[in-house]
Amino acid sequence: MLSDNISRDENYLLHFAGQSVTALAEEYGTPLYLMDEQRIRGNMRMYTKAFAENFLPGSRPLFASKAASFKAIYRIAKDEGMGVDCVSCGEIATALAADFPAGDIYFHGNCKTDADIRYAVERGVGCFVVDNADELLALERIAAGLGVKQRVLLRLSPGIDPHTYAEVSTGMVDSKFGAAVETGQAMELLKLSLAQPHLLTEGVHCHVGSQVFDEDVYERTIDIMLPFMAQVRKETGVTLPVLNMGGGYGVRYRESDKSVDIPGRIAAVAEHFRALCAELDFPEPKMLMEPGRSIVADAGMTVYTVGAVKHIPGYKSYVIVDGGMGDNPRYALYKAPYTVYHAGKGGVMMLCDLAGRCCESGDMLQPKITLPADTCRGDLVCVATTGAYNYSMASNYNRLGRPPVVMLSDKGNYVAVKRESIDELLGLDN
Ligand code: LLP
């Protein structure tokens, strides 16, 4: 099995987080997102422990909540001592509604409107990660109007290729995110920020990409960011105390994917970081990282009911399910790989494509998979590793309601997000 929270019982029934997927589908219906709460907590603890062991006090991992944003996640993050990265007022509002402390929120985004900025400053959001000079000046004006001194980090682009897919590669010089170190724009933004009376410039941020397996990607990034911080000290006399390295560690979607030893990687990054601080004679900054996918991906599974099986002689077979690109657009967008399991059958297998119910051919969950040859209408089929960027990227295409998120917990399962009803879909129409 792809992950140790997936197993089969003696009747070959698939279990997730120790529970029968078939029983869960009977109770909650399909399509259904399942989340394994213990796995989320375990992944968060892996990061908080690695941070405590490797970096200065005050360093911490922030959960990148774009990967999965609903109230229960913020409650868990608070419990586990994580900060969070939010990228919109919607994510901030969700965090606050879950009693997540505003001061532990880092507000991201490359196009914050004046209304966004005011919303966040008024609510006491701890730190803005400022993307550009337009935002910086708007934030100064709004903070001044509200009589607030706002903590900020500046998003920089270190010019690093993380060797992942183009849509999630963000650290190159020509990126739409941040200010490039190479062109001198990062230093300009930094000096502009230091000159603002209502901004407290704490440090710099970068995020070079997502689903990254390169062993040395953070090391290469540190090699750009720390010398930049040393240069800032030289040119301005200011020693910045915080370095935020963003998210990015890759997860296994298929058996053939490598697994990343995250605690081991963090220890190696820390060693490199301390050695370079010493070499530059630069006081070690506090370290922040923003893992998203590696916290929630393997804590998720999506369960579907088969609606039809179609064999096109001489061509291919389709297994068509009651969900699709509405609840998981990642294959349609990125050709993202997934592992698919039948919930209760084995035996002779057939090659097929797992297709969704939306009215377009691009609505594919995964091509060229194997499922039992006798798969038929009414069977349950599960897609593994759907905890990151599935619910959070779901849409209502074809006016399909989004599936519920059921949190599986040893203290009792609960519905973290309800199934979206037709009435709710109609709620905004006049
Ligand atoms: N920090 C920043 C500033 C980010 O932009 C991201 C992800 C993260 C942290 C978290 O990265 P992670 O640890 O999850 O790799 N929708 C795409 C992923 C987009 C990632 C965007 N930024 C997907 O489904 O693959």
Boltz pocket constraint, residues with backbone or C-beta under 6 A from the ligand:
constraints:
  - pocket:
      binder: B
      contacts: [[A, 64], [A, 66], [A, 67], [A, 85], [A, 108], [A, 167], [A, 168], [A, 207], [A, 209], [A, 210], [A, 211], [A, 246], [A, 247], [A, 248], [A, 249], [A, 290], [A, 291], [A, 292], [A, 293], [A, 294], [A, 330], [A, 334], [A, 388], [A, 389], [A, 393]]
      max_distance: 6.0
